[in-house]
Structures are given as C-alpha cells and as structure tokens.
C-alpha cells in the first residue's frame, strides 16, 4: 500500500471498501506500512499526521472475515511490550488474523552528498563503516525484539482464564508466566496483561535474514534476494497500477527463478490501486495460473498460510 493523503474519514472508508474487495477475492493478507498513513489529516487539524498501522487494521477487522491484517512496525519506534499488546488485541478483534512485518530500520534514513574529493571519500568510507555497524546492531536488536514478543504472547496459558464467578477466580495463577527478560537491548519483566492471542502468536515477518533457531524466529523472511535459510521467504514486488503483460512476466520470472513461498505486492496509489489490483491484475495472474484461487475455510491467518499454532508453556513443559 502507498502514501495517501486527504482527510482520515473518506480515506478510511475507501480503504475499508478496498479491503472488503480484497477479502472477497481471496487475498491472503493486507499489509499496512508506517509510510502508508503519512499525510492523513483530521478534518479539524491544519497539518498532516500519521496513524498507527495497528489502529487502521483494527478499523478494518469488523468488515472483513478471512484476510490477514499485518502491521509494519520497527523496534526503533515501538517498545516490545506495547506492540505485543496491540497485536494481541488485533488478533482477538479479528478472530486470529493479525500479523506483524518487523523492519529493523528507523523511520528516517539520513543521506549525505558532497564533492568528489579525497576527504569526502574518507568521510564516506567512515560513514559507510558506521552505517554497517549500526545496521548489524539493528539486526541484533530486532532478533532480540522478536524473542521478547514471543515470550510476552506466552504470558498466559490458553486455558488460564476461567472466569469462575462462583469461586471468584478470574484466572489460574499457575497459568500466568513472567518473562523476566534481561538482554543487551531490552529488559522486560512481563507478564502481558491480556489473554493469549487466538493464534498463540500473531504471524511474524522479518525484513531481514535471521537464524531459524533464534529465539522467536519469524514465520517468514521478507528479502529482495534468496538467502540460505530454513525460514520461508516472501519476495517483495512492486507492481504498476495498470495491469499488463509485463506484470505477468515479472511475476512468472520471479516465481520460476527464485521460488519464494509468497509475494508481498507493493501497490503505488492508495486504496484505488488495491481495488484495481483486485479487479484486474489478480484475475490476470490467476488466468495464467501464477497465483492460487481463494482460500476457503481457514479461520486464522496461520491456518490460511499452513503454519502451526505455537503451543503454550504448559504444553511445552509436558512435551
């Protein structure tokens, strides 16, 4: 999805209608990025604002029934406890359709330009080394962040909340678990003050390559190029607004040469672009048998994508 503009009410109604159309067409998930909401204005506000993707997706949940609702987030902008709770809330509101695309990069990227001189080249090399070190630290921070999210979602066993009015027991204390995480980047005690999400863990996508055996390893990587990994890869692909034979050929070549587990389609043009993709481009791709037909009967995003539901701590202890 793209960078929109205009007042929040009309934009959200148009996005909601487009999401309903995508849901009916059998698209697996809708991703709202941080940049997608830049430029939205309140009717009583002078300047533009940016909305949280989880809030936008929560507004779409009641009107949709099967499509996954994935919010982009960054460890640089969200504390893990707050994001874990927002995503658990979205998972409950949507009946198990929440997900997160975690991008370790901050919201803005500084770029510098200067004259082509030896001193400028030296400064460029120093800046590149600094950026590479900072990027490596961002990846380490993001890997730890994923593990914290997973641990927080396991704060309660699936059957911890009993709501027994007769005894006055709201939840079983032996079904509650503190996290007590003390890592190099985060210190989080927990527990999360909300029931375990319907999916156990909302679906996680990482915009970098992380070891499959890392704590809280993602369900998918989203990377431009194939990388050696046991974690399935989703390939990002920008698609022109108008459908064409070139679009079909690009999708065919990508699927044939790289064999990703799925595609993350970037559509420039806002809700109107999503409507056009659903109405014209998607049927063309299905006509050429490049994408599958609508998935029916899957009630959660995990089941729709063929992912197992993570067991809670009590099951893992007895396994």
Order of alpha helices (4+ residues) and beta strands (2+ residues): beta-alpha-beta-beta-alpha-beta-alpha-beta-alpha-beta-beta-beta-beta-beta-beta-beta-alpha-beta-alpha-alpha-alpha-alpha
